[in-house]
Amino acid sequence: MAGKRKTRRAFGRVRKLPSGRFQARYPGPDGVLRPADRTFATSTDADRWLARKRIEIEEGRWLDPAEGQTTVRDWAARWLAAVSPQLKHKTQASYRSLISSLIVPALGDRELSGLRPITVAEWVGGMKSKGLSASRIRQAYRVLSQIMRAAVDNDMIPQTPCRGVKLPRMPQTEPHILTPLEASRVVRSATKPHDLMIALLAYAGLRVGEAFALRRVDIDVSGGFVMVDENLAEANGTLVFDTPKSHQKRLLRVGPSLAQRLGRHLEALPGGGDALLFTTPGGKPLRYNQWRKAYFDPAVSSAGLTDVTPHDLRASHGTWVADRYGVMTAAHRLGHSNASVTTRHYARPVAGRDDQVAEAADSWLSGHEHEPGARSGHDDDDDGSAGVLAPV
């Protein structure tokens, strides 16, 4: 009696190993025959695996296993080189530092396909055990997440291991919101011309780096305009001129008195249109830590205030403008492309406004119309700030 004829497989090959287990091999889209990532107890199990692999290839979901064997170190270097031209110099330096100091030492030798969420969670936990700040840990995680997302987008791994990982909470810190008159005391207490610099932070909402980068050509005294189109940042000890954060250039109106004071400063300023408005005594660009220690902190102390940072003045400006002229106007002046950033990080409730709302609600309940003093500039407790800002 003739033996039963063996059926030829339509896809892939299966062979029995000396160990008694079965190995499956399959042709990839490139025609190269590749082994399965594991062996099987029976030939039926191997056949089922091949059937699933065939469907994966036909549906375009197949990934070359060799790509996933790329190390985190090599892929991180390639990723950083690819994205660097689109990054600001300070961001480039920050990413490079995080990769070299936190990502590569711990994960650099691991293959991309070998990373799992538990691996990333252990890495995060290790950084926390070493005493790294929540901010630093979250920055490192965000960079690793971008690196792994790029690996998914380039068909190197099927999904990112940066998912479901619990990160340390950021400490909740509220900015110190000054009143316009308190900010004015700081301005009056500062030495010239740094009083103008502080005034631009408080009454135009500039970032410190934007004020450091202002040039003669950026000031239109007669029109009362300031063009904010550069930012001076420090990256690994090197000063770099770049576009403002989020590349948001903007034209700002300033009050007439501030414009006149800027005009008088420009009259005594040496150099041409590219001359910086504010420099060191030697004519060099300013550095934040040195400027704050030499000029800003002494002005705050002389004004009888404590715990005030240059960034607090910008946050205060955003709060004043949002309260009187609306969040969208505040977002424009602060250079935010999205007003949600303004409300989340800068605009804060102004003291006394809740009492005014309660008073208004009571008049509405009685059937009377209440005049909204918060936006009119004529409320009874006006502290004089209405005339400080020139809405754009």
TORFI-574432 format. One record per residue (C-alpha): residue number from 1; residue in three letters; chain; x, y, z. Coordinates in steps of 0.2 Angstrom, whole numbers, plus 5000, padded with zeros to 4 digits. Layout:
N
{r NUM; 'Ala'; 'A'; {X; Y; Z}},
...
***
This chain:
392
{r 1; 'Met'; 'A'; {5000; 5000; 5000}},
{r 2; 'Ala'; 'A'; {5007; 5017; 4995}},
{r 3; 'Gly'; 'A'; {5012; 5029; 5009}},
{r 4; 'Lys'; 'A'; {5003; 5045; 5012}},
{r 5; 'Arg'; 'A'; {5010; 5059; 5002}},
{r 6; 'Lys'; 'A'; {5017; 5074; 5011}},
{r 7; 'Thr'; 'A'; {5008; 5090; 5008}},
{r 8; 'Arg'; 'A'; {5020; 5105; 5002}},
{r 9; 'Arg'; 'A'; {5018; 5120; 5013}},
{r 10; 'Ala'; 'A'; {5013; 5136; 5003}},
{r 11; 'Phe'; 'A'; {5023; 5148; 5014}},
{r 12; 'Gly'; 'A'; {5039; 5145; 5024}},
{r 13; 'Arg'; 'A'; {5048; 5130; 5030}},
{r 14; 'Val'; 'A'; {5047; 5119; 5046}},
{r 15; 'Arg'; 'A'; {5061; 5107; 5052}},
{r 16; 'Lys'; 'A'; {5063; 5096; 5067}},
{r 17; 'Leu'; 'A'; {5079; 5100; 5077}},
{r 18; 'Pro'; 'A'; {5090; 5087; 5086}},
{r 19; 'Ser'; 'A'; {5082; 5093; 5102}},
{r 20; 'Gly'; 'A'; {5065; 5087; 5096}},
{r 21; 'Arg'; 'A'; {5058; 5105; 5095}},
{r 22; 'Phe'; 'A'; {5053; 5113; 5078}},
{r 23; 'Gln'; 'A'; {5061; 5128; 5069}},
{r 24; 'Ala'; 'A'; {5050; 5139; 5057}},
{r 25; 'Arg'; 'A'; {5058; 5149; 5044}},
{r 26; 'Tyr'; 'A'; {5049; 5161; 5032}},
{r 27; 'Pro'; 'A'; {5053; 5172; 5017}},
{r 28; 'Gly'; 'A'; {5052; 5191; 5021}},
{r 29; 'Pro'; 'A'; {5046; 5204; 5008}},
{r 30; 'Asp'; 'A'; {5064; 5205; 5002}},
{r 31; 'Gly'; 'A'; {5065; 5186; 4999}},
{r 32; 'Val'; 'A'; {5077; 5183; 5013}},
{r 33; 'Leu'; 'A'; {5073; 5167; 5023}},
{r 34; 'Arg'; 'A'; {5072; 5172; 5041}},
{r 35; 'Pro'; 'A'; {5070; 5160; 5056}},
{r 36; 'Ala'; 'A'; {5056; 5163; 5069}},
{r 37; 'Asp'; 'A'; {5062; 5171; 5085}},
{r 38; 'Arg'; 'A'; {5058; 5155; 5095}},
{r 39; 'Thr'; 'A'; {5056; 5136; 5092}},
{r 40; 'Phe'; 'A'; {5040; 5126; 5094}},
{r 41; 'Ala'; 'A'; {5035; 5110; 5103}},
{r 42; 'Thr'; 'A'; {5025; 5104; 5088}},
{r 43; 'Ser'; 'A'; {5025; 5106; 5069}},
{r 44; 'Thr'; 'A'; {5007; 5112; 5071}},
{r 45; 'Asp'; 'A'; {5012; 5126; 5082}},
{r 46; 'Ala'; 'A'; {5026; 5131; 5070}},
{r 47; 'Asp'; 'A'; {5013; 5131; 5055}},
{r 48; 'Arg'; 'A'; {5001; 5142; 5065}},
{r 49; 'Trp'; 'A'; {5015; 5154; 5068}},
{r 50; 'Leu'; 'A'; {5020; 5154; 5050}},
{r 51; 'Ala'; 'A'; {5001; 5158; 5045}},
{r 52; 'Arg'; 'A'; {5001; 5173; 5056}},
{r 53; 'Lys'; 'A'; {5018; 5179; 5050}},
{r 54; 'Arg'; 'A'; {5011; 5178; 5032}},
{r 55; 'Ile'; 'A'; {4996; 5188; 5036}},
{r 56; 'Glu'; 'A'; {5007; 5201; 5044}},
{r 57; 'Ile'; 'A'; {5017; 5202; 5028}},
{r 58; 'Glu'; 'A'; {5002; 5203; 5017}},
{r 59; 'Glu'; 'A'; {4994; 5217; 5028}},
{r 60; 'Gly'; 'A'; {5010; 5227; 5027}},
{r 61; 'Arg'; 'A'; {5013; 5226; 5046}},
{r 62; 'Trp'; 'A'; {5029; 5216; 5045}},
{r 63; 'Leu'; 'A'; {5045; 5223; 5053}},
{r 64; 'Asp'; 'A'; {5063; 5218; 5049}},
{r 65; 'Pro'; 'A'; {5069; 5210; 5065}},
{r 66; 'Ala'; 'A'; {5087; 5216; 5061}},
{r 67; 'Glu'; 'A'; {5081; 5234; 5063}},
{r 68; 'Gly'; 'A'; {5075; 5231; 5080}},
{r 69; 'Gln'; 'A'; {5092; 5224; 5085}},
{r 70; 'Thr'; 'A'; {5099; 5242; 5083}},
{r 71; 'Thr'; 'A'; {5106; 5248; 5100}},
{r 72; 'Val'; 'A'; {5098; 5263; 5109}},
{r 73; 'Arg'; 'A'; {5115; 5271; 5108}},
{r 74; 'Asp'; 'A'; {5116; 5270; 5089}},
{r 75; 'Trp'; 'A'; {5098; 5275; 5086}},
{r 76; 'Ala'; 'A'; {5098; 5290; 5098}},
{r 77; 'Ala'; 'A'; {5114; 5297; 5089}},
{r 78; 'Arg'; 'A'; {5105; 5295; 5072}},
{r 79; 'Trp'; 'A'; {5089; 5303; 5079}},
{r 80; 'Leu'; 'A'; {5098; 5318; 5087}},
{r 81; 'Ala'; 'A'; {5107; 5321; 5071}},
{r 82; 'Ala'; 'A'; {5091; 5321; 5061}},
{r 83; 'Val'; 'A'; {5081; 5332; 5072}},
{r 84; 'Ser'; 'A'; {5095; 5344; 5077}},
{r 85; 'Pro'; 'A'; {5093; 5356; 5062}},
{r 86; 'Gln'; 'A'; {5075; 5360; 5067}},
{r 87; 'Leu'; 'A'; {5080; 5363; 5086}},
{r 88; 'Lys'; 'A'; {5085; 5378; 5095}},
{r 89; 'His'; 'A'; {5104; 5378; 5100}},
{r 90; 'Lys'; 'A'; {5099; 5377; 5118}},
{r 91; 'Thr'; 'A'; {5087; 5363; 5115}},
{r 92; 'Gln'; 'A'; {5100; 5354; 5105}},
{r 93; 'Ala'; 'A'; {5112; 5355; 5120}},
{r 94; 'Ser'; 'A'; {5099; 5350; 5132}},
{r 95; 'Tyr'; 'A'; {5095; 5334; 5122}},
{r 96; 'Arg'; 'A'; {5113; 5330; 5119}},
{r 97; 'Ser'; 'A'; {5116; 5331; 5138}},
{r 98; 'Leu'; 'A'; {5101; 5320; 5143}},
{r 99; 'Ile'; 'A'; {5106; 5307; 5130}},
{r 100; 'Ser'; 'A'; {5124; 5306; 5135}},
{r 101; 'Ser'; 'A'; {5122; 5307; 5154}},
{r 102; 'Leu'; 'A'; {5106; 5298; 5158}},
{r 103; 'Ile'; 'A'; {5100; 5288; 5143}},
{r 104; 'Val'; 'A'; {5115; 5280; 5135}},
{r 105; 'Pro'; 'A'; {5124; 5275; 5152}},
{r 106; 'Ala'; 'A'; {5108; 5265; 5157}},
{r 107; 'Leu'; 'A'; {5101; 5259; 5141}},
{r 108; 'Gly'; 'A'; {5113; 5262; 5127}},
{r 109; 'Asp'; 'A'; {5118; 5244; 5125}},
{r 110; 'Arg'; 'A'; {5100; 5238; 5124}},
{r 111; 'Glu'; 'A'; {5092; 5233; 5108}},
{r 112; 'Leu'; 'A'; {5077; 5243; 5103}},
{r 113; 'Ser'; 'A'; {5066; 5228; 5102}},
{r 114; 'Gly'; 'A'; {5072; 5222; 5119}},
{r 115; 'Leu'; 'A'; {5065; 5237; 5128}},
{r 116; 'Arg'; 'A'; {5049; 5235; 5138}},
{r 117; 'Pro'; 'A'; {5038; 5247; 5148}},
{r 118; 'Ile'; 'A'; {5045; 5238; 5164}},
{r 119; 'Thr'; 'A'; {5063; 5242; 5158}},
{r 120; 'Val'; 'A'; {5059; 5260; 5156}},
{r 121; 'Ala'; 'A'; {5050; 5260; 5173}},
{r 122; 'Glu'; 'A'; {5065; 5253; 5181}},
{r 123; 'Trp'; 'A'; {5076; 5266; 5173}},
{r 124; 'Val'; 'A'; {5065; 5280; 5179}},
{r 125; 'Gly'; 'A'; {5065; 5272; 5197}},
{r 126; 'Gly'; 'A'; {5084; 5272; 5196}},
{r 127; 'Met'; 'A'; {5085; 5290; 5192}},
{r 128; 'Lys'; 'A'; {5073; 5294; 5207}},
{r 129; 'Ser'; 'A'; {5084; 5283; 5219}},
{r 130; 'Lys'; 'A'; {5099; 5293; 5214}},
{r 131; 'Gly'; 'A'; {5091; 5309; 5219}},
{r 132; 'Leu'; 'A'; {5088; 5317; 5202}},
{r 133; 'Ser'; 'A'; {5074; 5330; 5202}},
{r 134; 'Ala'; 'A'; {5057; 5327; 5195}},
{r 135; 'Ser'; 'A'; {5060; 5340; 5182}},
{r 136; 'Arg'; 'A'; {5076; 5331; 5176}},
{r 137; 'Ile'; 'A'; {5068; 5314; 5176}},
{r 138; 'Arg'; 'A'; {5054; 5320; 5166}},
{r 139; 'Gln'; 'A'; {5065; 5329; 5153}},
{r 140; 'Ala'; 'A'; {5075; 5313; 5151}},
{r 141; 'Tyr'; 'A'; {5059; 5302; 5149}},
{r 142; 'Arg'; 'A'; {5052; 5314; 5136}},
{r 143; 'Val'; 'A'; {5068; 5313; 5126}},
{r 144; 'Leu'; 'A'; {5068; 5294; 5127}},
{r 145; 'Ser'; 'A'; {5050; 5294; 5122}},
{r 146; 'Gln'; 'A'; {5054; 5304; 5106}},
{r 147; 'Ile'; 'A'; {5068; 5293; 5102}},
{r 148; 'Met'; 'A'; {5057; 5277; 5103}},
{r 149; 'Arg'; 'A'; {5042; 5285; 5094}},
{r 150; 'Ala'; 'A'; {5054; 5289; 5080}},
{r 151; 'Ala'; 'A'; {5059; 5270; 5080}},
{r 152; 'Val'; 'A'; {5041; 5266; 5078}},
{r 153; 'Asp'; 'A'; {5038; 5278; 5064}},
{r 154; 'Asn'; 'A'; {5053; 5271; 5055}},
{r 155; 'Asp'; 'A'; {5046; 5253; 5056}},
{r 156; 'Met'; 'A'; {5060; 5247; 5068}},
{r 157; 'Ile'; 'A'; {5049; 5242; 5082}},
{r 158; 'Pro'; 'A'; {5030; 5239; 5083}},
{r 159; 'Gln'; 'A'; {5026; 5250; 5098}},
{r 160; 'Thr'; 'A'; {5035; 5261; 5110}},
{r 161; 'Pro'; 'A'; {5040; 5255; 5127}},
{r 162; 'Cys'; 'A'; {5037; 5272; 5134}},
{r 163; 'Arg'; 'A'; {5019; 5269; 5139}},
{r 164; 'Gly'; 'A'; {5011; 5267; 5155}},
{r 165; 'Val'; 'A'; {5026; 5273; 5165}},
{r 166; 'Lys'; 'A'; {5023; 5283; 5181}},
{r 167; 'Leu'; 'A'; {5033; 5298; 5182}},
{r 168; 'Pro'; 'A'; {5037; 5308; 5198}},
{r 169; 'Arg'; 'A'; {5026; 5323; 5201}},
{r 170; 'Met'; 'A'; {5032; 5341; 5198}},
{r 171; 'Pro'; 'A'; {5032; 5352; 5213}},
{r 172; 'Gln'; 'A'; {5018; 5364; 5212}},
{r 173; 'Thr'; 'A'; {5025; 5382; 5212}},
{r 174; 'Glu'; 'A'; {5015; 5397; 5210}},
{r 175; 'Pro'; 'A'; {5023; 5413; 5202}},
{r 176; 'His'; 'A'; {5024; 5428; 5214}},
{r 177; 'Ile'; 'A'; {5012; 5440; 5206}},
{r 178; 'Leu'; 'A'; {5016; 5458; 5209}},
{r 179; 'Thr'; 'A'; {5004; 5473; 5208}},
{r 180; 'Pro'; 'A'; {5009; 5485; 5195}},
{r 181; 'Leu'; 'A'; {5014; 5497; 5209}},
{r 182; 'Glu'; 'A'; {5026; 5484; 5217}},
{r 183; 'Ala'; 'A'; {5034; 5481; 5200}},
{r 184; 'Ser'; 'A'; {5036; 5500; 5198}},
{r 185; 'Arg'; 'A'; {5045; 5501; 5214}},
{r 186; 'Val'; 'A'; {5057; 5487; 5208}},
{r 187; 'Val'; 'A'; {5060; 5498; 5192}},
{r 188; 'Arg'; 'A'; {5063; 5514; 5201}},
{r 189; 'Ser'; 'A'; {5075; 5504; 5213}},
{r 190; 'Ala'; 'A'; {5086; 5498; 5199}},
{r 191; 'Thr'; 'A'; {5102; 5506; 5192}},
{r 192; 'Lys'; 'A'; {5101; 5513; 5174}},
{r 193; 'Pro'; 'A'; {5099; 5506; 5161}},
{r 194; 'His'; 'A'; {5094; 5490; 5169}},
{r 195; 'Asp'; 'A'; {5078; 5499; 5176}},
{r 196; 'Leu'; 'A'; {5073; 5499; 5157}},
{r 197; 'Met'; 'A'; {5076; 5481; 5156}},
{r 198; 'Ile'; 'A'; {5065; 5477; 5171}},
{r 199; 'Ala'; 'A'; {5052; 5489; 5165}},
{r 200; 'Leu'; 'A'; {5051; 5479; 5148}},
{r 201; 'Leu'; 'A'; {5049; 5463; 5158}},
{r 202; 'Ala'; 'A'; {5035; 5470; 5169}},
{r 203; 'Tyr'; 'A'; {5026; 5481; 5157}},
{r 204; 'Ala'; 'A'; {5029; 5473; 5140}},
{r 205; 'Gly'; 'A'; {5030; 5454; 5146}},
{r 206; 'Leu'; 'A'; {5046; 5450; 5138}},
{r 207; 'Arg'; 'A'; {5056; 5435; 5142}},
{r 208; 'Val'; 'A'; {5073; 5439; 5150}},
{r 209; 'Gly'; 'A'; {5082; 5432; 5134}},
{r 210; 'Glu'; 'A'; {5071; 5442; 5123}},
{r 211; 'Ala'; 'A'; {5076; 5458; 5133}},
{r 212; 'Phe'; 'A'; {5094; 5453; 5132}},
{r 213; 'Ala'; 'A'; {5093; 5452; 5113}},
{r 214; 'Leu'; 'A'; {5085; 5468; 5110}},
{r 215; 'Arg'; 'A'; {5094; 5480; 5097}},
{r 216; 'Arg'; 'A'; {5092; 5498; 5092}},
{r 217; 'Val'; 'A'; {5083; 5493; 5076}},
{r 218; 'Asp'; 'A'; {5070; 5484; 5086}},
{r 219; 'Ile'; 'A'; {5064; 5500; 5094}},
{r 220; 'Asp'; 'A'; {5051; 5512; 5086}},
{r 221; 'Val'; 'A'; {5051; 5527; 5098}},
{r 222; 'Ser'; 'A'; {5039; 5538; 5089}},
{r 223; 'Gly'; 'A'; {5026; 5524; 5086}},
{r 224; 'Gly'; 'A'; {5029; 5516; 5103}},
{r 225; 'Phe'; 'A'; {5033; 5499; 5096}},
{r 226; 'Val'; 'A'; {5045; 5485; 5101}},
{r 227; 'Met'; 'A'; {5049; 5471; 5089}},
{r 228; 'Val'; 'A'; {5053; 5455; 5098}},
{r 229; 'Asp'; 'A'; {5062; 5444; 5085}},
{r 230; 'Glu'; 'A'; {5077; 5437; 5094}},
{r 231; 'Asn'; 'A'; {5081; 5428; 5110}},
{r 232; 'Leu'; 'A'; {5098; 5426; 5119}},
{r 233; 'Ala'; 'A'; {5101; 5409; 5127}},
{r 234; 'Glu'; 'A'; {5115; 5401; 5136}},
{r 235; 'Ala'; 'A'; {5119; 5383; 5131}},
{r 236; 'Asn'; 'A'; {5133; 5374; 5139}},
{r 237; 'Gly'; 'A'; {5141; 5390; 5144}},
{r 238; 'Thr'; 'A'; {5140; 5397; 5126}},
{r 239; 'Leu'; 'A'; {5129; 5412; 5122}},
{r 240; 'Val'; 'A'; {5118; 5410; 5107}},
{r 241; 'Phe'; 'A'; {5106; 5422; 5098}},
{r 242; 'Asp'; 'A'; {5091; 5413; 5091}},
{r 243; 'Thr'; 'A'; {5072; 5416; 5087}},
{r 244; 'Pro'; 'A'; {5060; 5418; 5102}},
{r 245; 'Lys'; 'A'; {5053; 5403; 5110}},
{r 246; 'Ser'; 'A'; {5041; 5393; 5099}},
{r 247; 'His'; 'A'; {5048; 5405; 5085}},
{r 248; 'Gln'; 'A'; {5034; 5417; 5090}},
{r 249; 'Lys'; 'A'; {5040; 5434; 5084}},
{r 250; 'Arg'; 'A'; {5029; 5449; 5089}},
{r 251; 'Leu'; 'A'; {5027; 5468; 5088}},
{r 252; 'Leu'; 'A'; {5022; 5475; 5105}},
{r 253; 'Arg'; 'A'; {5015; 5492; 5110}},
{r 254; 'Val'; 'A'; {5023; 5500; 5125}},
{r 255; 'Gly'; 'A'; {5016; 5515; 5135}},
{r 256; 'Pro'; 'A'; {5022; 5533; 5130}},
{r 257; 'Ser'; 'A'; {5033; 5536; 5145}},
{r 258; 'Leu'; 'A'; {5042; 5519; 5143}},
{r 259; 'Ala'; 'A'; {5044; 5523; 5124}},
{r 260; 'Gln'; 'A'; {5052; 5540; 5128}},
{r 261; 'Arg'; 'A'; {5064; 5533; 5141}},
{r 262; 'Leu'; 'A'; {5069; 5520; 5128}},
{r 263; 'Gly'; 'A'; {5072; 5535; 5116}},
{r 264; 'Arg'; 'A'; {5083; 5544; 5128}},
{r 265; 'His'; 'A'; {5093; 5528; 5131}},
{r 266; 'Leu'; 'A'; {5095; 5526; 5112}},
{r 267; 'Glu'; 'A'; {5102; 5543; 5110}},
{r 268; 'Ala'; 'A'; {5117; 5539; 5122}},
{r 269; 'Leu'; 'A'; {5119; 5521; 5115}},
{r 270; 'Pro'; 'A'; {5135; 5519; 5104}},
{r 271; 'Gly'; 'A'; {5135; 5508; 5088}},
{r 272; 'Gly'; 'A'; {5123; 5506; 5073}},
{r 273; 'Gly'; 'A'; {5106; 5497; 5071}},
{r 274; 'Asp'; 'A'; {5113; 5480; 5077}},
{r 275; 'Ala'; 'A'; {5119; 5487; 5094}},
{r 276; 'Leu'; 'A'; {5112; 5478; 5109}},
{r 277; 'Leu'; 'A'; {5102; 5489; 5121}},
{r 278; 'Phe'; 'A'; {5109; 5481; 5136}},
{r 279; 'Thr'; 'A'; {5126; 5474; 5139}},
{r 280; 'Thr'; 'A'; {5140; 5472; 5152}},
{r 281; 'Pro'; 'A'; {5151; 5487; 5156}},
{r 282; 'Gly'; 'A'; {5163; 5480; 5144}},
{r 283; 'Gly'; 'A'; {5150; 5479; 5130}},
{r 284; 'Lys'; 'A'; {5147; 5460; 5130}},
{r 285; 'Pro'; 'A'; {5130; 5452; 5129}},
{r 286; 'Leu'; 'A'; {5122; 5449; 5146}},
{r 287; 'Arg'; 'A'; {5122; 5432; 5155}},
{r 288; 'Tyr'; 'A'; {5107; 5428; 5166}},
{r 289; 'Asn'; 'A'; {5115; 5423; 5182}},
{r 290; 'Gln'; 'A'; {5127; 5437; 5182}},
{r 291; 'Trp'; 'A'; {5114; 5450; 5178}},
{r 292; 'Arg'; 'A'; {5102; 5444; 5191}},
{r 293; 'Lys'; 'A'; {5115; 5445; 5205}},
{r 294; 'Ala'; 'A'; {5122; 5462; 5200}},
{r 295; 'Tyr'; 'A'; {5106; 5471; 5195}},
{r 296; 'Phe'; 'A'; {5090; 5463; 5198}},
{r 297; 'Asp'; 'A'; {5091; 5455; 5215}},
{r 298; 'Pro'; 'A'; {5098; 5472; 5223}},
{r 299; 'Ala'; 'A'; {5083; 5481; 5215}},
{r 300; 'Val'; 'A'; {5070; 5469; 5222}},
{r 301; 'Ser'; 'A'; {5078; 5471; 5239}},
{r 302; 'Ser'; 'A'; {5079; 5490; 5238}},
{r 303; 'Ala'; 'A'; {5060; 5489; 5233}},
{r 304; 'Gly'; 'A'; {5057; 5480; 5250}},
{r 305; 'Leu'; 'A'; {5051; 5464; 5241}},
{r 306; 'Thr'; 'A'; {5057; 5446; 5243}},
{r 307; 'Asp'; 'A'; {5056; 5430; 5233}},
{r 308; 'Val'; 'A'; {5054; 5439; 5216}},
{r 309; 'Thr'; 'A'; {5062; 5432; 5200}},
{r 310; 'Pro'; 'A'; {5063; 5440; 5183}},
{r 311; 'His'; 'A'; {5050; 5427; 5177}},
{r 312; 'Asp'; 'A'; {5038; 5433; 5190}},
{r 313; 'Leu'; 'A'; {5037; 5450; 5182}},
{r 314; 'Arg'; 'A'; {5032; 5442; 5165}},
{r 315; 'Ala'; 'A'; {5019; 5431; 5174}},
{r 316; 'Ser'; 'A'; {5013; 5447; 5183}},
{r 317; 'His'; 'A'; {5011; 5456; 5166}},
{r 318; 'Gly'; 'A'; {5001; 5441; 5159}},
{r 319; 'Thr'; 'A'; {4989; 5442; 5174}},
{r 320; 'Trp'; 'A'; {4986; 5460; 5173}},
{r 321; 'Val'; 'A'; {4983; 5460; 5154}},
{r 322; 'Ala'; 'A'; {4972; 5444; 5155}},
{r 323; 'Asp'; 'A'; {4962; 5452; 5170}},
{r 324; 'Arg'; 'A'; {4958; 5468; 5161}},
{r 325; 'Tyr'; 'A'; {4959; 5465; 5142}},
{r 326; 'Gly'; 'A'; {4957; 5446; 5140}},
{r 327; 'Val'; 'A'; {4967; 5430; 5139}},
{r 328; 'Met'; 'A'; {4969; 5432; 5120}},
{r 329; 'Thr'; 'A'; {4977; 5449; 5122}},
{r 330; 'Ala'; 'A'; {4988; 5442; 5135}},
{r 331; 'Ala'; 'A'; {4993; 5427; 5124}},
{r 332; 'His'; 'A'; {4999; 5439; 5110}},
{r 333; 'Arg'; 'A'; {5009; 5450; 5122}},
{r 334; 'Leu'; 'A'; {5018; 5435; 5130}},
{r 335; 'Gly'; 'A'; {5021; 5427; 5113}},
{r 336; 'His'; 'A'; {5010; 5412; 5115}},
{r 337; 'Ser'; 'A'; {5003; 5403; 5100}},
{r 338; 'Asn'; 'A'; {4990; 5395; 5111}},
{r 339; 'Ala'; 'A'; {4980; 5404; 5124}},
{r 340; 'Ser'; 'A'; {4979; 5389; 5135}},
{r 341; 'Val'; 'A'; {4998; 5391; 5139}},
{r 342; 'Thr'; 'A'; {4994; 5408; 5145}},
{r 343; 'Thr'; 'A'; {4980; 5402; 5157}},
{r 344; 'Arg'; 'A'; {4990; 5387; 5163}},
{r 345; 'His'; 'A'; {5006; 5395; 5167}},
{r 346; 'Tyr'; 'A'; {5004; 5414; 5168}},
{r 347; 'Ala'; 'A'; {4987; 5422; 5171}},
{r 348; 'Arg'; 'A'; {4982; 5420; 5189}},
{r 349; 'Pro'; 'A'; {4966; 5427; 5198}},
{r 350; 'Val'; 'A'; {4968; 5445; 5204}},
{r 351; 'Ala'; 'A'; {4965; 5448; 5223}},
{r 352; 'Gly'; 'A'; {4948; 5455; 5226}},
{r 353; 'Arg'; 'A'; {4940; 5450; 5210}},
{r 354; 'Asp'; 'A'; {4930; 5436; 5218}},
{r 355; 'Asp'; 'A'; {4922; 5449; 5229}},
{r 356; 'Gln'; 'A'; {4918; 5459; 5214}},
{r 357; 'Val'; 'A'; {4910; 5444; 5206}},
{r 358; 'Ala'; 'A'; {4899; 5440; 5221}},
{r 359; 'Glu'; 'A'; {4893; 5459; 5221}},
{r 360; 'Ala'; 'A'; {4889; 5457; 5203}},
{r 361; 'Ala'; 'A'; {4880; 5441; 5205}},
{r 362; 'Asp'; 'A'; {4869; 5449; 5219}},
{r 363; 'Ser'; 'A'; {4864; 5463; 5208}},
{r 364; 'Trp'; 'A'; {4860; 5451; 5194}},
{r 365; 'Leu'; 'A'; {4849; 5441; 5206}},
{r 366; 'Ser'; 'A'; {4840; 5457; 5210}},
{r 367; 'Gly'; 'A'; {4836; 5460; 5192}},
{r 368; 'His'; 'A'; {4849; 5474; 5189}},
{r 369; 'Glu'; 'A'; {4863; 5475; 5177}},
{r 370; 'His'; 'A'; {4880; 5476; 5184}},
{r 371; 'Glu'; 'A'; {4894; 5486; 5176}},
{r 372; 'Pro'; 'A'; {4909; 5475; 5173}},
{r 373; 'Gly'; 'A'; {4923; 5486; 5181}},
{r 374; 'Ala'; 'A'; {4936; 5472; 5179}},
{r 375; 'Arg'; 'A'; {4938; 5477; 5160}},
{r 376; 'Ser'; 'A'; {4933; 5495; 5161}},
{r 377; 'Gly'; 'A'; {4947; 5502; 5170}},
{r 378; 'His'; 'A'; {4935; 5512; 5182}},
{r 379; 'Asp'; 'A'; {4933; 5500; 5196}},
{r 380; 'Asp'; 'A'; {4933; 5508; 5214}},
{r 381; 'Asp'; 'A'; {4949; 5499; 5219}},
{r 382; 'Asp'; 'A'; {4959; 5504; 5203}},
{r 383; 'Asp'; 'A'; {4977; 5504; 5208}},
{r 384; 'Gly'; 'A'; {4983; 5514; 5193}},
{r 385; 'Ser'; 'A'; {4988; 5500; 5182}},
{r 386; 'Ala'; 'A'; {4975; 5504; 5169}},
{r 387; 'Gly'; 'A'; {4986; 5517; 5161}},
{r 388; 'Val'; 'A'; {5002; 5506; 5161}},
{r 389; 'Leu'; 'A'; {4997; 5495; 5147}},
{r 390; 'Ala'; 'A'; {4994; 5500; 5129}},
{r 391; 'Pro'; 'A'; {4983; 5486; 5121}},
{r 392; 'Val'; 'A'; {4988; 5480; 5104}},
***
